[in-house]
C-alpha cells in the first residue's frame, strides 16, 4: 500500500514509496518501519522549529539510511551518492539535493570520542529523530536485531566497552551487542539537539537503564539465586 497519502509534498510522497519498497523486509533494524518512525518524528520536531525547511527535513529523514555505510563496506559516500541519484531522477532542485547529502554525511554516530555536530537545523531534527529510535524499547529491539544480523554474541563480560576516538575505530568494532549500550546508546540522550527530543528521551533512556540492570541480573542468575 503506498504511503503517499501521509505526505504533503509530491516529491516526499514518491520518496516515501521508493524507500518503503526498498526497505520493507530489511532485517537488521534499519527497515522501512525505522525510517517511517524517523520521518514522522522529524516532521513532529519540525513543527517546533519554524526555521526548518520542511522539504529538506522530510527528504533527509526518508533518505538518511538509503545506503548506510554499515552495509556498504564502510563507504561513507554510498548514502549521499544514492540520495543524489534518486533526487536527480525526480528533478529535485540542486540546493535541496546538497542539503540532503549534507544531512546523510553528518548524521552518523562516529564514536564517543568523536564530535558529530550537525551543521543545519534540518540535520539536527533528523539526527534527533534517528537517535530517539535507537533508545527505549524499540532501541533495545533494534540493537539485538542488528547484532543478530551481524552474528554478534549477546554479551561477553571479558570484552570491555571502548570509547572509540576515531570513526575508523568505531566502524571496525565487532563487540557483543551489550557493549553497544555503553559505547553509544546510553550516551544519546545527552547528545540530542532539541528540547522536544530531550524531553522524549527521558523515559526512553530510563528504560535502557532498567533493561540493562535486569539483563545483567539474569546473566549472572541473581534473580534465581534464592531458589
C-alpha positions in Angstrom: 0.0 0.0 0.0 1.5 3.4 -1.0 2.4 5.7 1.9 1.9 8.9 -0.2 -1.4 9.9 1.4 0.6 10.6 4.6 2.9 13.1 2.7 2.0 16.6 1.8 4.6 17.2 -1.0 4.6 15.0 -4.2 8.4 14.6 -4.1 8.2 13.4 -0.4 5.4 11.0 -1.3 7.4 9.5 -4.2 10.4 9.2 -2.0 8.4 7.5 0.8 7.1 5.0 -1.7 10.6 4.4 -3.1 12.1 3.9 0.3 9.3 1.7 1.5 9.7 -0.7 -1.4 13.4 -0.8 -0.9 13.5 -1.5 2.8 10.1 -3.1 3.6 11.6 -6.5 4.5 15.1 -5.4 5.7 16.0 -7.5 8.8 18.8 -5.6 10.7 16.6 -3.0 12.4 17.2 -0.4 9.6 14.0 -1.3 7.9 11.1 0.7 6.5 9.4 1.0 9.9 12.5 2.5 11.4 12.7 5.0 8.5 9.0 5.7 8.8 9.3 6.5 12.5 12.3 8.8 11.9 10.3 10.6 9.2 7.3 11.0 11.4 9.3 12.2 14.4 11.4 14.6 12.3 8.2 16.1 11.0 6.8 16.5 14.5 10.0 18.1 15.7 9.9 20.5 12.7 6.6 21.8 14.0 8.5 23.2 17.0 11.2 24.6 14.6 9.7 27.2 12.2 13.1 28.0 10.7 13.5 24.4 9.4 12.8 23.7 5.7 10.0 21.0 5.8 11.0 19.6 2.4 14.7 19.1 3.3 13.7 17.7 6.8 11.4 15.1 5.3 13.6 14.1 2.5 16.6 13.9 4.8 14.7 11.7 7.2 13.4 9.4 4.4 16.8 9.0 2.8 19.1 9.0 5.8 19.6 5.2 5.6 19.3 4.8 1.8 22.8 3.3 1.6 24.2 3.1 5.1 28.0 2.7 5.4 27.4 -0.2 7.7 26.1 -2.2 4.8 28.4 -0.8 2.1 31.9 -1.8 3.3 32.3 1.3 5.4 31.8 3.6 2.4 30.7 6.9 3.9 29.8 8.3 0.5 27.4 5.5 -0.5 24.5 7.2 1.1 25.0 10.7 -0.4 25.5 9.1 -3.8 22.4 7.1 -3.6 20.3 10.0 -2.4 21.6 12.2 -5.2 20.9 9.6 -7.8 17.3 9.3 -6.6 16.7 13.0 -6.2 18.2 13.8 -9.6 15.9 11.2 -11.2 13.0 13.2 -9.6 14.3 16.6 -10.8 14.8 17.9 -7.3 16.4 21.3 -7.0 20.2 21.2 -6.6 20.0 23.2 -3.3 17.7 20.5 -1.9 20.0 17.7 -3.0 23.0 19.3 -1.5 21.1 19.9 1.8 20.0 16.2 1.9 23.5 15.0 1.1 24.9 17.1 4.0 22.4 15.5 6.4 23.4 12.0 5.4 27.1 12.7 5.6 26.8 14.2 9.1 24.1 12.2 10.8 26.0 9.1 11.9 27.3 8.5 15.4 31.0 8.1 15.0 32.3 7.1 18.4 32.2 8.5 21.9 35.4 10.4 21.4 34.3 11.9 18.1 32.3 15.2 18.0 29.5 15.0 15.4 27.7 18.3 15.3 25.1 18.8 12.6 25.6 22.0 10.6 22.0 22.6 9.6 18.8 22.9 11.7 17.2 20.3 9.4 20.0 17.9 10.1 19.6 18.4 13.8 15.9 17.4 13.6 16.7 14.3 11.5 19.5 13.3 13.8 17.4 13.7 16.9 14.6 11.6 15.3 17.1 8.9 14.3 18.7 8.8 17.8 15.3 8.6 19.6 14.6 5.5 17.6 17.9 4.0 19.0 16.8 4.2 22.6 13.8 2.9 24.5 12.1 -0.4 23.9 12.4 -0.2 20.1 16.1 0.8 20.5 16.7 -2.3 22.5 15.0 -4.5 19.9 16.9 -2.8 17.1 20.2 -3.3 18.8 19.7 -7.0 19.1 18.3 -7.3 15.6 21.5 -5.7 14.3 23.7 -7.8 16.5 22.0 -10.9 15.3 22.2 -9.8 11.7 26.0 -9.4 12.2 26.4 -12.6 14.1 27.5 -11.0 17.3 27.1 -12.6 20.7 24.6 -11.0 23.2 27.3 -10.4 25.8 30.8 -11.3 26.8 32.0 -9.8 30.2 35.6 -10.3 29.1 35.2 -7.9 26.2 35.2 -4.4 27.7 33.4 -1.4 26.1 35.6 1.1 24.2 35.3 4.8 23.8 36.3 4.8 20.1 38.3 8.1 19.5 38.1 7.8 15.7 35.3 6.9 13.2 37.5 4.2 11.8 37.8 2.5 15.2 34.1 2.7 15.6 33.4 1.3 12.1 35.7 -1.7 12.8 34.1 -2.6 16.1 32.7 -6.1 16.3 32.0 -6.3 20.1 29.0 -8.0 21.6 25.6 -6.3 21.5 25.6 -5.3 25.2 28.7 -3.2 24.6 26.8 -1.1 22.1 24.7 0.2 25.0 27.8 1.5 26.8 29.6 2.6 23.6 26.6 4.5 22.2 23.0 4.1 23.3 23.4 5.3 26.9 25.1 8.5 25.6 22.5 9.6 23.0 20.2 11.4 25.4 23.0 13.9 26.3 23.8 14.4 22.6 20.3 15.4 21.3 19.9 18.8 19.7 16.4 19.9 20.6 14.4 20.4 23.8 11.5 18.4 22.5 13.7 15.4 21.7 15.4 15.6 25.0 12.0 15.5 26.7 11.0 12.4 24.9 14.4 10.8 25.6 14.0 10.9 29.4 11.6 7.9 29.6 13.4 6.0 26.8 16.8 6.4 28.5 15.4 5.2 31.8 14.1 2.1 30.0 17.6 1.4 28.7 19.0 1.6 32.2 16.2 -0.7 33.6 16.7 -3.2 30.8 20.5 -3.4 31.3 20.1 -3.8 35.1 17.6 -6.7 34.5 19.7 -8.3 31.7 22.9 -8.4 33.9 21.0 -9.7 36.9 19.6 -12.6 34.7 23.0 -13.1 33.1 24.6 -13.8 36.5 21.5 -15.7 37.7 21.0 -13.3 40.5 17.2 -13.4 40.1 17.1 -17.1 40.8 19.8 -17.2 43.4 17.3 -17.8 46.2 15.5 -20.8 44.7 
